[in-house]
Amino acid sequence: MNASKLALAVSLSCSLFSSTASQATSLEDSVKQALPKLEQLYLHLHQHPELSYQEKNSSARMAQELAELGFEVTANFGGYGVVGILKNGAGPTIMIRADTDGLPIIEQTGKPYASKVTTVDASNNTVGVMHGCGHDIHMTSLIGTAQQLMQHKDKWQGTLMMVAQPAEEVGGGAKAMLKQGLFSQFPTPNAVLGLHVSASIPAGKVGVVSGYALANVDSVDIKIKGKGGHGAYPHTTIDPVVLAARTVLALQTIPSREISPLEPNVVTVGSIHGGAKHNIISNEVMLQLTLRSYNPEVRTQQIEAIKRITKGIAISAGLPEHLMPEVKVHDDQTIPSTYNDPVLAAKVKVSIEAELGADNVQVAPPVMAGEDFGLYGRTAEKVPITLFWLGAVEPTLYTDSVTKGDTLPSLHSSQFAPDYPATITTGVKAMTRTAIDLFNQ
């Protein structure tokens, strides 16, 4: 769509709502009326978090809520995924997605409603569980939006597709749902929308990103081999700890010297393990890396450079071929970058500004975090997608952090505590208005 067509679409959207001036007030009032029950739902979800691939009860609750609203519900799709379909006459299909899994974190917010859940993870470890990434807000906003779109059915026509997706934190949920046929067993959407809480935007405000919004994410293991021996006789060994130290430093030349400075990317060594005793030179050292980028070509360049550099260092140390390092890319954990379709992102921004006011909508920068939401825009159907940031910080805390320079608890922090009434209200209003506008364009 060229600029003039986009301007026309935006103009038509604004005309629709200016001609029904009571719509915004009606939406605000109905969200306000629904908030007490939505808060109850949020508190329940917050106090009963479940890890990735364990979202049985969260999934059942989402299915129940959508069914009670009149949606045709398919449960246990792609694991514990839920798909709710509501047909409301002829028109486009709009998909709205929320993720459902929690994190292995012991909550330390001190809130009276804090999660006290513990469970056994996939490695048979007993861990605390917390919605430290706001997925409880996402689920609650999904149900709140479904309620409002049902209540305002006279304002739109088309097919509404609500998706509660599991296993986002491990990058498996979107893959599983798409693999099972999300876009073939159900109507292929004309647009896919999502929201994600932000730990750096005050509640009541929203951030919209055009283009790349979140990064490619890869997990890489490197096994660096050597020839072990006594720490007092290093000349008789090839020390893998020294090779690992050289490797860690050399890998930092990939973003700084090998990839264009115009291409954002990160190579982080997050874990290093080797040796067992002070005076023993071990036979191997293990490194664990996370790679971040936006451009798929940069991702490939990072991986190829890692393989070349690690092997080159091993050769320079005199290691034989059978002791070359092993580089393993965990393809099953790879998450592609999220690219917000610019035309759709512009429409989303206009709709949210119309509902919340332009002062409450900001242009947000891309981040190097990852989200499997991007997969919905990478199928053969090339569906346009947009995920926007939903401010979740209590406004006074946000102001204090700015004036005093205090650091706010981040997503995945044990102390992350959204201002949930304001955040839910904003999320439901923003998503409902956006969906109605898209149905009418």
N, C-alpha and C positions, 0 to 999 in steps of 0.2 A: 504493500500500500504506500503510495507517495504522500508527500506532506499535505497536499490539498485534500486528498481523500481522508486522511487521518483527521484533519481539521474539521471536515464535514461530519465525520462520525462523532467527534467530540461535541460539535455543535448540536447535533440531533439528540445526543444523550442529555445535554444540558437543557434543551428545549423540552424534552419529555418531563423532566422534573420541575422545571420552572412553571410548566402548565398545570402541575399538580403540587402546588406549594405545600399542601398539608402532608405530603408523603414523608418528608424528612421528620416532621414533628411526630407523625404517626409511628414511624419506625423507632424514633427515640423513646416514645412513651411505651411502646410494646416491649422493647428491650428492657426498659426499666421495670416493667411489670414481671418480666420473665426472670430477672436477675436473682431473686432469692432462691429459686429452684436450681438455677445454673450454679450458684455458689455451693449449694448442697452437693451437686454432682461433682464439682471441682474438688471439694474437700474429701469426698469419698474416693475419687481417683487418686488424689494426692496421698491419702493414707493407705492406699492399697496398690502400690506400684508393682510392676512385674518386669523382670529382665527380658531381653530380646529372646524370642522363640519360646517364651513362657507366658505370653499375654492372654492366657485362656479366659480369665475372668474379666479383664478389660475389654476383650473382644466381645464377650457375651453381653456386657453392659451396653456397648455401642450398638450391637445388633438389636437389643431390647428397646433402647431409646428410639432408634430409627423406625422400628416396626410399629411402636406405639404412635408414632407420628403419621403413619400411613404409607411408609416406604415399602417397596418390594425388596426384601433383604436376602442376601446370600452371605452366609457365614462360613468361616473356615476356608476362605479362598486364598490360595497362596500361603498356607500356614494359618495363622490366626487373623487373616485379613477379613474385613467386612465391606461389602458393597451394597449400598442402598440406592434404589432407582425410584424416582418419582416422575411420572409422565404427566405433563400439564399442557397438552395440545401440541400443535405443530410449532417447530422452532429449533434452535440450536441445542446441542448437548453441552452442558457446562459441568465439569468435574471439579469437586473441591476435596482436597486430601488433608488428613491429619495423621500424625504418627502416634504410636501408642506405647512404646516400650520405655522403661525406666533404666536407671544406671546403677552399677554396683558401688553405691556411695552411702556412708552412714550420715544421715542428715544431722546438721549441727546448727540449724537456724534458731533454735530455742522457741519456735512457735508452738502454741498449744496443740496445733493440728499436725505437727511434724510426723513424718513417717517413722514408724518403729519396726518396719518389716525387715526380716532377715530371711535369706533363702540359700539354697545350695546352687552354685553356678555350674557351668559346663565342665569345669575342671575339678568339681567335687569340693570346692572351697565354700565355707559358710561366709556370706557377705551381707552387708546391709543393702537396702534398695531404696532409691530416692528418685523422684522426678526432677533431677537436677538440670534438665534441659528444656523444661516447660512443656513436655508433651501432654501433661494433664490440662494445661491451658488450651493446647491445640484441640484436644478431644472435646473439651467443654465448649469451645468456640464453634466447633463443627456442629454439635448438637444445637447450640443456640442459633446458628445460621439456618440450620434445617427447620427449626421451629418458625423463624421469621419468614422464611421463604414459603412455608406452608401457610402461614397466617396471611401472607400478602400474595396469594396465588393469582389474584385478579390483576396484579401489576406486571406479570410476565407470562411468557409461553415458551415451552420447550421441554427438554428432559434434564432433570437435575440428578447428578451422579455423585453421591457422597461416599468417600473411601476412607476407611480407618485402616491404616497400614501398619503392620508390625515390623519389628527388627530394623528400624532405621539406624540405630546406633552401631550396628555391625554391617551395615550396607547390604543386607540381604532381602529386606521386605519388598521393596519395589521390584527387584529382579524376579522374586518368586511370583508376585501377583501378575506381572507382565508375562512371564513364562507360561503361567496357567491360562492366559488368554484374556486379560483384563480389557483389552481393546477389541477383542473379537467376540467374546461371549456376551459382552455388554456393548451398548452403543459407543462408537468411537467419538470421544469428545472433540468439540471444536476449540475448546480452551481448557487448560488445567490451572487451577488456582491453589495456592497454599499460603500459609502464614507461619512465621516462626518468632517466638518471643526474643526480644533483645535485652541483654543485660547492660546496655549502654545508652538506651533511649528511655526517657521518662514515660510512665504510663499515661495514656491519653493521646500519645503521638505515634506516628507510623513512619517508617522509612521505606522508600521504594528505590530499587536498583534497576537500571536498564543495562542489558547485556550481561556479561559475566558477573554473577552474584556470589557464587561459592566455588570452591576449588576442586580440581582433580585430587584424589587422595589415594596414595599407594602405601602399603606396608611392605617393607623389604627386610629380609634377614640376610646377613653376611656371616659366613663361617670362615674365619681366617685361621689357616693352619700353620704349623711350625714344627720344629724338632725340639722337644722338651729336654730337660736335664736339670742338673744341680745349679742353684742360683749363684754358687761360688765359682762356677766354671762356664760363664756365658759364652766363651769363645767356642765351646763344643756344641752349642745349640744354635738354632735360628728362632729367636724369641718372638712368638706371635703377639705378645703384649706390645712390643715395640712396633711391630708391623701394624697393629691395630691403631696405635697412636698416630703413626704416619698416615694411615688411611683416613682417620677421622679428620685430620687437618686438610688432607688433599681433597677430600670430598667437598669441602667448602669452596674450592675453586670452581666447582660446576656452576653454581649461581653467579659467582663473582667474575669469572673469567671465560666461561664456555658458552653461556647463554646470554642472549642480548639483554642489556639492562632495561630494555623496553618491554620485556616479557617477565612478569612477576613469577617467581618460583622460590621454593624453599626446600632445602635438604637438611633434615635434622636427625642427628643420631641421638635417639632417646634412651638407649639402653646399651651397656657394655658389660659383658661378664667373661671373666677368664681367670684361671688359676685357683689354687686351693690353699696355698701356704706361702709364708714369707720367702722361703729359700728354695722354692721349686719353680722352675720355668715350665710352663704348661705346654701342651701340644696344640691347643686351639683357643681362640677367643671368639665370642659371639657378639655381633652388633645387630641392633634393631633400629631401623630407620623409618621415618615418615617422610614422604615426598608430597609436595603441594605445587600445583600449577593451575593455569586456566586453559592454555592452548594444548590440545592433544599432541601436537608435534613436539612441544617442550617436554611433555611427560616422556615420550619415547627417547628424546635426547638425554634426559636425566638418567634413565635406566641404562642406556648404552654406555654412557660415560662412567657410571658406577662400575659396570662390569670391566671396562677397559682399565680404569685407574687401579682397582683392587688387584687385577691380574698383573699389571705393570709393576706394582710395588712388590708383589710376591716374586716375580722374575728377578727384580733388582736385588733381592735378598738371597738369590741362589737356590730357591726352592725348585724341586723337580716337578714335572707336569702333574703327577698324581697328588701333589700337595697344593695345587692351585686353589684359591678361595672359591667357595660356593656362594653364589648369589641367588636367592630365591625371592621372587616377586609373588606375593599372595594375591593372585588374580581373583580369587573368590571374595576378597575383601576390598577390591578396587572400586572406588566410587568416582564416576565422571563429574566434571564440573557442571554446575547449574547455570544455564544460560537463559536469562529472562528475555523472552522475545520483546524487542524494543517497541513494536507497535502495541502489543498487549500491555506491556508495562506502562506505556503512556496512557492508555485507557484506564488502567487500574488507578494510576495517580490522579487522573481527573475525577474519577468516581469518588475516591476517598476524600479528596479535597472538597468535593461538593457536600459530602456528609459530615466531615469533621471540621472543615475550615482549612484554608490553605496554610495557616500558621501551624497547624498540627501535622503537616505532612512535609517530610524532608527528603532530599535526595541522599540516599545512603551510599557509602562506598562499598565496593566488593570486599570480601573477607577471604582468608585462606582456610576457613573451616570447611568441612565437607557435609554434604546432604544428598541422600539418594533420590531426592525429589527430581533432580536433573534427568534421571532416566526416563521420566514420562515424556520428555521432549526429544528423546533420541531413538524412538522407534521408527519403523518404516513409514508410519503415518505422518511424521514430522509435526506433531501437535504443538501449537504455541503454548508455552507455560510461563507463569510468573509467580514467584514467591516473594512476599513482602515481609518486612520486619515489623513486629508488633512491640512497641515500647512496654516494658514491664517494671521499670524501676519506680519506686515510690517517689513522687516529685520532690519532696523535701530532701530526701537522701541524695537525689540526683543533684539538686542545687548545692547542697553541702559539699558533694564530691568535687564540683566545679570550683567553688570558692575556696575550699580548703586544700584541694589537691589530693583528697582521699581516693583510694582505689576501691571501686565497687566490686562486690563478689561477681565473678564471671559465670557464664554458663558452665556446667559440670562442676561447680563449686559446691561443697557441702553446706555453704552458707547462703546460697542463692534462694531468695524468697520473693517472688513476684508480688506486686500490689494487685492481687487477683481480682477484686471487684472492678477496678477501673480498667484493668487489662482485658478482662473478658468482655466488658461493655464495649470497649473500643474495637476489639476483634470482631465481635458479632455485627456491629454496625458497619464497619468497613467492608467486611466480606459480603454481607447481605446486599448492601448498596451496589457493590461492584458486580455481583452476580446478576442483579436485576437489570443493571445497565447493559451488561453483555447480552442478556437474553433479548433485549429490545433493540440491539444494533443490527 
